[in-house]
Amino acid sequence: MSKVTLVSAAVLLRASDGAPPGVRDEFLLARRPEGKVYAGWWEFPGGKVEPGETFRDALVRELHEELGIAITAATPWLTREFVYPHATVRIRFFRVTAWDGEIHPHEHDAVAWLRADAPPTVEPILPANGPILKGLALPTLCALTNAEENGVDAELARLEGALAGGLRFVQVRDKTLPAAERERLAQGVVARAKPAGAIVVVNDDAALAQRVGADGVHLSADALNGCAQRPDFAWVGASCHTAEELDKAAALELDYALLGPVLPTPTHPQAAGLGWDAFAQLVERSPLPVLALGGMRPAMMDAAWAHGAHGIALLRGWA
Ligand SMILES: Nc1nc2c([nH]c(=O)n2[C@H]2C[C@H](O)[C@@H](COP(=O)(O)OP(=O)(O)OP(=O)(O)O)O2)c(=O)[nH]1
């Protein structure tokens, strides 16, 4: 196997003027200068890990050298491997949310802030980074419907409130609801979520997702294990419990995974949950955004980020 070059890269995040509370919806790209491989291409600031350094050490050093800033808050995010003609790289991406100092490009010839929820306004972007941009467009809080407990109409009312409060990612779950009720729920979710610009995925029923015009499907772990190729939707995710399932979701080039249960839940009180440390170890090499599931509350978003999660998914407590 050829040598793998280790690279740390920073997704610097900030909130645009109209961003909902707590949402950082802009990220920074920088343009590689003349004289480097891929000169003129846009990348996340960062660079190679030097001998004796951790990924985090390299991140801190590179951002100081390249942008003149001292980062004060960075959490691990995705790890992406890519084979270029010149090198095979393993890039550890971090989300950087606070730093000291003004950004001045010392080693790039330009920088630009881009919106996470819109197509990029600069090009070309380094080929390894396509899925990274899609990951940035994925909201960090995923609401799972719970009409089995709340009833369809109450659940749709709860959704309206949450959409008004900034929710942008919904999974229609409710696997045991009678088919006609589940169809009514899915239709109602799409009718409310689409105008708000929210992503809707339907659990394990591609035909229903098609009929109601959802953005995608969410595969249960069983469906993932039996799946030979990525279903043809804009957004496809899967529920995972093990490293093998995370690998399978990555091999199918899905857009995200849910991993859990992280903590005990009312639905599975007998399961102890993975705990945050085991969660962090499992997601460390994942090229996909992974959302923590099981016993989550919105206030746990910071803990989730600190352990490498993209965000959290929850059945109760999202509104
Ligand atoms: N910094 C950065 N590198 C990326 C990204 N995407 C991507 O494929 N890469 C690749 C390109 C390069 O092969 C490698 C980074 O190497 P580099 O040449 O920028 O590293 P460096 O800053 O340490 O520079 P040097 O040793 O060449 O002076 O990772 C990205 O978004 N940011």
The ligand as a Tripos MOL2 file, in Angstrom:
@<TRIPOS>MOLECULE
LIG
   32    34     1     0     0
SMALL
NO_CHARGES

@<TRIPOS>ATOM
      1 N1         -5.3590   21.9570    3.4060 N.pl3     1 LIG1
      2 C1         -6.1470   21.1820    2.6820 C.ar      1 LIG1
      3 N2         -5.6320   20.1530    1.9610 N.ar      1 LIG1
      4 C2         -6.4890   19.4280    1.2490 C.ar      1 LIG1
      5 C3         -7.8880   19.6900    1.2380 C.ar      1 LIG1
      6 N3         -8.5160   18.8090    0.4010 N.ar      1 LIG1
      7 C4         -7.5450   18.0190   -0.0920 C.ar      1 LIG1
      8 O1         -7.7100   17.1200   -0.8840 O.2       1 LIG1
      9 N4         -6.3140   18.3640    0.4130 N.ar      1 LIG1
     10 C5         -5.0630   17.7230    0.0690 C.3       1 LIG1
     11 C6         -4.2320   18.5270   -0.9200 C.3       1 LIG1
     12 C7         -2.8050   18.1450   -0.5690 C.3       1 LIG1
     13 O2         -2.4750   16.9420   -1.2430 O.3       1 LIG1
     14 C8         -2.8730   17.8720    0.9150 C.3       1 LIG1
     15 C9         -2.4680   19.0780    1.7460 C.3       1 LIG1
     16 O3         -1.1670   19.3610    1.5090 O.3       1 LIG1
     17 P1         -0.5580   20.8250    1.4060 P.3       1 LIG1
     18 O4          0.3850   20.8090    0.2750 O.co2     1 LIG1
     19 O5         -1.6090   21.8660    1.4080 O.co2     1 LIG1
     20 O6          0.1870   20.8460    2.7910 O.3       1 LIG1
     21 P2          1.0790   21.9530    3.4520 P.3       1 LIG1
     22 O7          0.2320   23.1860    3.7110 O.co2     1 LIG1
     23 O8          1.7060   21.2610    4.6240 O.co2     1 LIG1
     24 O9          2.0620   22.4020    2.2970 O.3       1 LIG1
     25 P3          3.5070   22.0240    1.7730 P.3       1 LIG1
     26 O10         4.0600   20.9600    2.6410 O.co2     1 LIG1
     27 O11         3.2540   21.5750    0.3680 O.co2     1 LIG1
     28 O12         4.1900   23.3360    1.8460 O.co2     1 LIG1
     29 O13        -4.2460   17.5420    1.2100 O.3       1 LIG1
     30 C10        -8.3940   20.7670    1.9810 C.ar      1 LIG1
     31 O14        -9.5700   21.0940    1.9870 O.2       1 LIG1
     32 N5         -7.4790   21.4910    2.6860 N.ar      1 LIG1
@<TRIPOS>BOND
     1     1     2 1
     2     2     3 ar
     3     2    32 ar
     4     3     4 ar
     5     4     5 ar
     6     4     9 ar
     7     5     6 ar
     8     5    30 ar
     9     6     7 ar
    10     7     8 2
    11     7     9 ar
    12     9    10 1
    13    10    11 1
    14    10    29 1
    15    11    12 1
    16    12    13 1
    17    12    14 1
    18    14    15 1
    19    14    29 1
    20    15    16 1
    21    16    17 1
    22    17    18 2
    23    17    19 1
    24    17    20 1
    25    20    21 1
    26    21    22 2
    27    21    23 1
    28    21    24 1
    29    24    25 1
    30    25    26 2
    31    25    27 1
    32    25    28 1
    33    30    31 2
    34    30    32 ar
@<TRIPOS>SUBSTRUCTURE
     1 LIG1         1 GROUP 0 **** ****
